[in-house]
Amino acid sequence: MVTKACTRCHRLLEEDRCAICNLATSKNWSGFLIIVDPDESPIAQELQITLPGEYALRVR
């Protein structure tokens, strides 16, 4: 199955709609980021990521 990214929160998933934002996903994404502990991660805080998981850096 194809990995897609949410157009709002950038979370990576395989569904056509994001389970968190309920928005459409895109196959056009780049960059891969894994957040384990968003509270302790300066990168997660800068990108305003609050949930652990896999994220795309850029989504079109």
C-alpha positions as CSV (number, residue, x, y, z in Angstrom):
1,M,0.0,0.0,0.0
2,V,1.1,3.6,-0.7
3,T,2.2,5.8,2.2
4,K,0.5,9.2,2.2
5,A,0.7,12.3,4.4
6,C,-2.0,14.5,5.9
7,T,-2.0,17.9,4.3
8,R,-2.5,19.6,7.7
9,C,-0.6,17.7,10.4
10,H,1.9,15.9,8.0
11,R,1.3,12.5,9.8
12,L,2.2,9.5,7.6
13,L,-0.5,6.9,7.1
14,E,-2.0,4.6,4.4
15,E,-5.6,5.8,4.5
16,D,-7.2,8.4,2.2
17,R,-8.2,10.6,5.1
18,C,-6.3,11.5,8.3
19,A,-7.8,9.9,11.4
20,I,-6.8,13.0,13.5
21,C,-7.6,15.9,11.2
22,N,-10.2,14.2,9.0
23,L,-8.7,15.8,5.9
24,A,-7.5,14.3,2.6
25,T,-4.0,12.9,2.4
26,S,-1.4,13.4,-0.4
27,K,1.0,11.0,-2.1
28,N,3.3,14.0,-2.8
29,W,5.4,14.3,0.3
30,S,9.1,14.4,1.1
31,G,11.3,14.1,4.2
32,F,10.8,11.5,6.9
33,L,10.7,12.3,10.7
34,I,10.0,9.9,13.6
35,I,8.9,11.5,16.8
36,V,9.1,9.3,19.9
37,D,8.6,11.8,22.7
38,P,7.1,15.1,21.4
39,D,7.4,16.8,24.8
40,E,11.1,16.4,25.0
41,S,11.9,16.9,21.3
42,P,12.9,20.5,20.2
43,I,12.2,19.5,16.6
44,A,8.6,18.4,17.5
45,Q,8.1,21.6,19.5
46,E,9.3,23.8,16.6
47,L,7.0,21.9,14.1
48,Q,4.2,21.9,16.6
49,I,3.9,18.1,16.7
50,T,2.1,16.9,19.9
51,L,1.6,13.2,19.1
52,P,4.3,10.5,18.7
53,G,4.5,8.9,15.2
54,E,5.9,9.2,11.7
55,Y,5.7,12.5,9.9
56,A,6.6,14.0,6.5
57,L,8.6,17.2,6.5
58,R,7.0,18.6,3.3
59,V,3.6,17.8,1.9
60,R,2.1,19.2,-1.3
